[in-house]
Amino acid sequence: MKSIHLDPQQRHELQRRRHQTHDRRLYERLSAVLWVADGKTRFEVADLLGRSVRQVAEWLRLLRNCGLDALCTLHYHGDPGSGRTLSDEQVASLQQTIDGHRPEEVGIAVPLWTRRALCELIRQEYGIHMPVRTVGAYLRRWGYTAQRPTFQDMRRDDDAIKWWVRRRFPRALKEAARRGAYVVFIDEAGFMMQPLVRRAYARRGHTPVQRVADKHGRISAIGAIVVSPRRDSIKLHYGLLANNANFRGPTVAESLRTLHAGLAAPMTVFWDQIPIHDCAAVDEYLTAEPEVVIEPLPPYAPDLNPADGIWRYTKYSRLANYCPPDLSVLRRKVTSELDRLQGQPALLKSFVRYTRLPLDL
């Protein structure tokens, strides 16, 4: 179909009617005509409006054959699949389904919501066959974005986790306050010579290449987010092991000893239920130091540990794609980043807020 040519008077009238209308559908039709007249293709206009290319072509044909008044008085008839826009009620219902259900729960055989899954839902619920690109435009308009999913263990017990957050955690905080204890969140991680790869730009067909000196080289780290007894300060403490060493019970116990000595006050420690936290060396230390109380986090719930934010921020944001030539360079870089993080209490507080634990700072 040829593009639409508008003389100055027609353009002025189109712009006037578009400015004055309160009808969303009429506004879309008039915008489509103006955009095509300005040089956009029907495909681009359809993508911008979340409509089908056929629908845009029909508007242009109607204007060309019948004039502006016919385009402005257009009414939709026929079955729900004849190209009409989703109603507000349909939009609200679709969003409620996306927010509250997995595709498999509504009879769509995919694990997560994608554009094609939503296409199938719209067809299944309303008999509307909508293009994938149009569905993508709807999702963007509704505030949905394509995101990398996080993974959770199938043994995770969400009900038990909710109970822990509502009951056990507040009780532990009250007990810590009674003892005048620091609230400490501890977690371990490893920094590898082979980087965590994020996306990078390159010409099509020319994949970026990073050369790795030793993909197995690593530096093990332990991090602690420490909240003062009066909840008026938050700090980061960390320690690094020797090159290629892993944390074991004795090194975890030594880290607890060092942290406790530095604070010189009682501590309530929250950490994961992993073997290196439940071993003879740690039990022996805790028996000798009654001021240190351990509160295990629920199983398979790393998202409850604010200390996990240390690694999430450092590894995925600050050190993404970072590829050092050797472990000494990696150690200096990790140390520099963790030292930098120590001077950002607002960021440390955001790690606590991310967990949604009831801890006011």
Secondary structure, 3 states (H helix, E strand, C coil): CCCCCCCHHHHHHHHHHHHHCCCHHHHHHHHHHHHHHCCCCHHHHHHHHCCCHHHHHHHHHHHHHHCHHHHHCCCCCCCCCCCCCCCHHHHHHHHHHHHHCCHHHHCCCCCCCCHHHHHHHHHHHHCCCCCHHHHHHHHHHHCCCCCCCCCCCCCCCHHHHHHHHHHHHHHHHHHHHHHCCEEEEEEEEEEECCCCCCCCCCCCCCCCCCCCCCCCCEEEEEEEEEECCCCCCEEEEEEECCCCCCCCHHHHHHHHHHHHHHHCCCEEEEECCCHHHCCHHHHHHHHHCCCEEEEECCCCCHHHCCCHHHHHHHHHHHCCCCCCCCHHHHHHHHHHHHHHHHCCHHHHHHHHHHHCCCCCC
